[in-house]
Amino acid sequence: MISRRIFTGSALAALTLSAAAPAYAHRQKLSYVDIEWLKASSEIGVTHRIHMHDAVKALVAKGKLDSPALTDMRSQAILALYIQEQFAIYDKNERRIQLSVLGAEIQGSDIFIFMTGKLDSPPKGLSIFCEILHAAYPSQRNHVTVTLPGEVHTVTFKAKDPVKTVF
């Protein structure tokens, strides 16, 4: 026979478990930018990694894309042009380093946009502006890692952050 204590305890446990609110996973809005010195070509290389769903949703909302897809070359070019508007790097004299788009690549749920900028030597100072997807997602965070000879710096941008000097 089941005692009253065991029955009451089991009933309370079952009631507690059934009343618990379900937990849902929520993917954070993040992008990653890697900046590195490319010694062989005397260029600074920039790689942007953005979740495709976030990028396409933001571009459709801004009226830059007609359909919610980044699988064709035209859509990827539109994303690259958008990134050029929302991202900039500056040398120690506060001159913007011109970046050219090399291409795009899709890996899983992320899209990578590759850019380079011609420089005579590794920069001696670097400042960064990064507003990628902030207009669409106020909680968006953009992590930028700068890897230069003998130095690695990481900075995170949130909406409305000013230009940040890395070194």
C-alpha positions as CSV (number, residue, x, y, z in Angstrom):
1,M,0.0,0.0,0.0
2,I,1.1,3.6,-0.7
3,S,1.3,5.7,2.4
4,R,-0.4,9.1,2.5
5,R,3.1,10.8,2.8
6,I,4.4,9.2,-0.4
7,F,1.1,9.9,-2.3
8,T,1.1,13.6,-1.2
9,G,4.8,14.0,-2.1
10,S,4.3,12.5,-5.5
11,A,1.2,14.6,-6.2
12,L,3.0,17.8,-5.2
13,A,6.0,16.9,-7.4
14,A,3.8,16.1,-10.4
15,L,1.9,19.4,-9.9
16,T,5.2,21.4,-9.6
17,L,6.6,19.9,-12.8
18,S,3.4,20.4,-14.8
19,A,3.2,24.1,-13.7
20,A,6.7,25.0,-14.7
21,A,6.9,27.4,-17.6
22,P,8.6,26.0,-20.6
23,A,12.1,27.4,-21.4
24,Y,12.9,28.5,-24.9
25,A,16.4,29.0,-26.3
26,H,17.0,32.4,-27.7
27,R,19.9,33.0,-30.1
28,Q,21.7,36.2,-29.4
29,K,22.1,38.8,-32.2
30,L,25.9,38.6,-32.8
31,S,28.3,39.2,-35.7
32,Y,32.0,38.7,-35.8
33,V,34.6,40.7,-37.6
34,D,38.2,39.7,-38.0
35,I,40.8,42.2,-39.1
36,E,44.3,41.0,-39.9
37,W,47.5,42.1,-41.6
38,L,48.1,40.2,-44.8
39,K,51.9,40.5,-45.1
40,A,52.3,38.7,-48.5
41,S,50.0,41.2,-50.3
42,S,50.6,44.3,-48.0
43,E,46.9,44.5,-47.3
44,I,44.6,44.6,-44.3
45,G,42.0,41.8,-44.5
46,V,38.6,42.1,-43.0
47,T,36.2,39.1,-42.7
48,H,32.6,39.7,-41.5
49,R,30.6,36.7,-40.2
50,I,26.9,37.4,-39.9
51,H,23.9,35.0,-39.2
52,M,22.0,34.9,-42.6
53,H,18.6,35.1,-41.0
54,D,19.5,38.3,-39.1
55,A,21.1,39.9,-42.2
56,V,18.3,39.0,-44.6
57,K,15.5,40.1,-42.3
58,A,17.2,43.5,-41.7
59,L,17.8,44.0,-45.4
60,V,14.2,43.2,-46.3
61,A,12.9,45.5,-43.6
62,K,15.1,48.3,-45.0
63,G,13.7,47.7,-48.5
64,K,17.1,46.7,-49.9
65,L,16.1,43.1,-50.7
66,D,12.9,42.0,-52.5
67,S,13.0,38.4,-51.3
68,P,14.3,36.9,-48.1
69,A,17.3,35.0,-49.5
70,L,21.1,35.6,-49.6
71,T,21.9,32.7,-51.8
72,D,22.3,34.6,-55.1
73,M,25.2,36.9,-56.0
74,R,23.0,40.1,-56.3
75,S,21.7,39.7,-52.7
76,Q,25.2,39.1,-51.4
77,A,26.5,42.2,-53.2
78,I,23.7,44.2,-51.6
79,L,24.7,42.9,-48.2
80,A,28.4,43.7,-48.9
81,L,27.4,47.3,-49.9
82,Y,25.3,47.6,-46.7
83,I,28.3,46.5,-44.6
84,Q,30.5,49.1,-46.3
85,E,28.1,51.8,-45.1
86,Q,28.0,50.4,-41.6
87,F,31.6,49.5,-41.0
88,A,34.8,51.5,-41.3
89,I,38.4,51.4,-40.1
90,Y,40.7,54.4,-39.7
91,D,44.4,54.8,-39.5
92,K,46.2,56.7,-36.7
93,N,45.7,60.0,-38.6
94,E,41.9,59.4,-38.7
95,R,41.9,58.7,-42.4
96,R,39.4,56.0,-43.5
97,I,41.1,53.0,-45.0
98,Q,39.3,52.1,-48.2
99,L,38.0,48.6,-48.3
100,S,37.2,46.6,-51.4
101,V,34.8,43.7,-51.4
102,L,36.5,40.4,-52.4
103,G,33.5,38.2,-52.2
104,A,31.0,36.3,-50.0
105,E,30.7,32.7,-48.9
106,I,27.9,30.8,-47.1
107,Q,28.8,28.3,-44.4
108,G,25.8,26.7,-42.7
109,S,23.6,29.5,-41.3
110,D,26.3,32.2,-41.6
111,I,27.4,34.4,-44.4
112,F,31.0,35.6,-44.7
113,I,31.8,38.9,-46.5
114,F,35.5,39.3,-47.3
115,M,37.2,42.7,-47.8
116,T,40.7,44.1,-48.2
117,G,42.4,47.4,-48.0
118,K,45.8,48.3,-49.5
119,L,48.4,49.6,-47.0
120,D,52.2,50.1,-47.3
121,S,52.8,48.6,-43.9
122,P,50.9,47.3,-40.9
123,P,48.9,50.1,-39.3
124,K,50.5,51.8,-36.3
125,G,47.1,52.9,-34.9
126,L,43.6,51.7,-35.7
127,S,40.1,53.0,-35.0
128,I,36.9,51.2,-35.9
129,F,33.3,52.2,-36.5
130,C,30.8,49.3,-36.6
131,E,27.0,49.7,-36.7
132,I,26.2,46.5,-38.6
133,L,22.5,45.5,-38.1
134,H,22.1,47.9,-35.1
135,A,19.2,49.8,-36.9
136,A,17.3,46.5,-37.2
137,Y,18.2,45.0,-33.9
138,P,18.9,47.3,-30.9
139,S,20.3,44.3,-29.0
140,Q,22.8,43.4,-31.8
141,R,26.4,43.0,-30.7
142,N,29.4,43.1,-33.1
143,H,32.6,41.6,-31.9
144,V,35.7,42.9,-33.7
145,T,39.1,41.2,-33.3
146,V,42.2,42.9,-34.7
147,T,45.3,40.7,-35.2
148,L,48.4,42.5,-36.3
149,P,52.1,41.5,-35.9
150,G,52.6,41.2,-32.1
151,E,49.2,42.5,-31.2
152,V,45.7,41.1,-30.7
153,H,42.8,43.4,-29.6
154,T,39.1,42.7,-29.3
155,V,36.3,45.3,-29.0
156,T,32.5,44.9,-28.9
157,F,30.1,47.4,-30.4
158,K,26.5,47.9,-29.3
159,A,23.9,50.2,-30.9
160,K,25.0,53.9,-31.1
161,D,28.6,53.2,-30.0
162,P,31.0,55.8,-31.3
163,V,34.2,55.1,-33.2
164,K,36.5,53.1,-30.9
165,T,40.3,53.4,-31.0
166,V,41.8,49.9,-30.7
167,F,45.5,51.0,-30.4
